[in-house]
Amino acid sequence: MKAIEQPPIYLRDVEANPQPSPYADLIRVARDSGREHWQIWHLFAFRPEVTSHLASFTEGVMRGPAPISGGLRELIAAYTSWTNECEFCWRSHAAVAAEMLGSEELVRSVLDDVESSPLPETEKALMRFARKMTKHLPEMAESDVAALRGLGWSDETIYYTIMVVALFNFYNRWVTTSGVHPVSDEVHRMHGKRLALSGYEPKNRLAGIRDSGM
């Protein structure tokens, strides 16, 4: 089956030179099936000896044991990416969050306007914290942490929130500046379901795609 043509990323040599890795396999399987693929895989596939550590770190931050759910962590990631106007990342992680939280409407409402969304006030506070950290980093102060603590959030929760926001500020800049393009809504939803089920380790994602027959 002929692969769907996607516009190239800005780093043509990176896209053209995937190294042997599960990410290269993910690209090949998607292309063989004629589907769009997440172009961030090219960034991971170019130097897998380095990016494998990033994948493991992401798995730990987003799926490891934590006092806030994986779904809420994905929502924070999507909101951070929305704040940075990184279309690939916000659409990708909005899809994962919707799958894990069970509601596309909830996720969309948070992205559109946190204040009028049905999120509990305590979770709205995490989103405000994420936005300030992303847009107004020099203004962050101990009082911002104290405000979350005053709402009942533990230091461990705040620690994980900071890690998610920091991680996706990195991803947003990596992806946007490298020219990674978003895909169709259908494919974002499909990959969102895969990521929700199998997490961030590429071998698990590849196994899930093969088991499904994609």
C-alpha positions in Angstrom: 0.0 0.0 0.0 1.3 3.4 -0.9 2.0 5.7 2.0 0.2 9.0 2.4 2.4 11.9 1.4 3.2 14.1 4.3 5.1 17.4 4.1 8.7 17.0 5.2 10.1 18.3 8.4 12.5 21.2 8.2 15.5 18.9 9.0 15.6 16.9 5.7 18.8 15.0 6.5 17.3 14.0 9.9 14.2 12.7 8.3 16.1 10.8 5.6 18.5 9.0 8.0 16.6 7.0 10.6 18.9 4.7 12.5 17.9 1.1 13.4 15.6 1.4 16.3 11.9 0.8 17.3 11.2 4.3 16.0 12.5 3.5 12.6 10.2 0.4 12.7 7.2 2.5 13.7 7.8 4.8 10.7 8.1 1.8 8.4 5.0 0.0 9.7 2.9 3.2 9.4 4.2 3.8 5.8 3.7 0.2 4.8 0.1 0.5 6.0 -0.5 3.6 4.0 -1.2 5.7 7.1 0.1 9.1 8.3 2.7 8.8 11.0 3.8 11.0 13.9 6.9 12.8 12.5 8.4 13.2 15.9 9.5 9.6 15.4 12.1 10.9 12.9 13.6 13.1 15.7 13.8 10.0 17.9 15.1 7.7 15.2 18.0 9.9 14.1 20.0 9.4 17.3 18.3 6.6 19.2 21.3 6.1 21.5 20.4 9.5 23.0 16.7 9.7 22.5 16.0 6.3 24.1 16.9 8.0 27.4 14.4 10.7 26.6 11.7 8.1 25.9 12.4 6.3 29.2 12.3 9.6 31.1 9.0 10.6 29.5 7.6 7.2 30.4 8.6 7.7 34.0 7.2 11.3 34.2 3.9 10.5 32.4 3.2 6.9 33.4 5.2 6.2 36.5 3.6 6.0 40.0 2.6 9.6 41.0 0.0 11.3 43.2 -1.8 12.6 40.1 -3.3 10.4 37.4 -1.8 9.8 34.1 -4.9 11.4 32.5 -4.4 14.6 34.5 -0.7 14.6 33.6 -1.6 14.3 29.9 -4.1 17.2 30.3 -1.3 19.3 31.8 0.9 18.3 28.8 -1.8 19.2 26.3 -2.5 22.6 28.1 1.2 23.4 28.2 1.5 22.7 24.5 -1.7 24.7 23.8 -0.1 27.6 25.7 3.0 27.3 23.5 0.9 27.0 20.3 2.6 23.8 19.4 -0.2 22.2 17.3 1.4 18.8 16.9 1.9 18.4 20.7 -1.4 19.8 21.9 -3.4 17.8 19.4 -1.5 14.6 20.2 -1.7 14.9 24.0 -5.3 16.2 23.9 -6.1 12.9 22.2 -4.3 10.9 24.9 -5.9 12.9 27.7 -9.4 12.4 26.1 -8.8 8.7 25.9 -7.6 8.4 29.5 -10.1 10.8 31.0 -13.0 9.5 28.9 -14.1 12.9 27.5 -13.0 14.9 24.5 -15.4 17.6 25.6 -13.7 18.1 28.9 -10.3 18.3 27.3 -11.5 20.8 24.7 -13.2 23.0 27.4 -9.9 23.2 29.3 -8.0 24.2 26.2 -10.6 26.8 25.2 -11.0 28.4 28.7 -9.8 26.8 31.9 -11.9 29.1 34.0 -15.2 28.1 32.5 -14.3 24.4 32.2 -15.8 21.8 34.5 -12.5 21.0 36.1 -12.4 21.1 39.9 -10.9 24.3 41.2 -7.9 22.5 42.6 -7.1 21.1 39.1 -7.7 24.5 37.5 -5.0 25.8 39.9 -2.5 23.3 38.4 -3.3 24.6 34.9 -2.8 28.2 36.0 0.5 27.1 37.5 1.5 25.4 34.2 0.6 28.5 32.2 2.5 30.9 34.4 5.5 28.6 34.4 5.4 28.5 30.6 4.7 32.1 29.8 6.1 34.0 32.8 8.9 31.9 34.2 10.9 34.8 35.7 7.8 35.6 37.8 7.6 32.2 39.4 8.1 32.4 43.2 7.8 30.3 46.3 4.3 31.9 46.7 3.1 30.0 43.6 4.1 26.7 45.2 2.6 27.8 48.5 -0.7 28.6 46.8 -1.0 25.0 45.4 0.0 23.6 48.8 -2.8 25.7 50.4 -5.3 23.9 48.1 -4.2 20.6 49.4 -1.6 19.6 46.8 1.4 17.8 48.2 5.0 18.8 47.3 5.2 15.5 45.4 2.2 16.5 43.2 3.8 19.9 42.6 7.1 18.2 41.7 5.4 16.1 39.1 3.5 19.1 37.7 6.7 21.0 37.3 8.3 18.0 35.6 5.4 17.6 33.1 5.4 21.3 32.3 9.2 21.5 31.9 9.3 18.3 29.8 6.6 19.6 27.4 8.2 23.0 27.1 11.2 21.0 25.8 9.1 18.9 23.5 7.2 21.9 22.1 10.4 23.7 21.2 12.0 20.6 19.8 9.0 19.7 17.7 8.1 23.2 16.4 11.6 24.3 15.5 12.3 20.9 13.7 9.2 21.4 11.6 7.1 18.4 12.8 3.6 18.7 11.3 0.3 17.6 12.9 -1.7 14.8 11.3 -5.4 14.3 10.7 -7.8 14.3 13.6 -8.4 10.6 12.9 -4.7 9.7 13.2 -4.2 11.8 16.3 -7.1 10.0 17.9 -5.7 6.6 16.8 -2.2 7.3 18.2 -3.7 8.9 21.3 -5.4 5.5 22.0 -2.2 3.6 21.3 -0.2 5.9 23.6 -2.9 5.7 26.4 -2.7 1.9 26.2 1.0 1.2 25.7 2.8 4.3 27.1 5.9 6.0 25.8 8.4 3.1 25.4 8.6 2.6 21.6 8.8 -1.2 21.8 5.5 -1.4 23.6 3.9 0.9 21.1 5.2 -1.1 18.2 3.9 -4.3 19.7 0.5 -2.8 20.2 0.3 -1.7 16.6 1.4 -5.1 15.3 -1.1 -6.9 17.6 -3.9 -4.7 16.3 -3.1 -5.4 12.7 -3.2 -1.6 12.1 
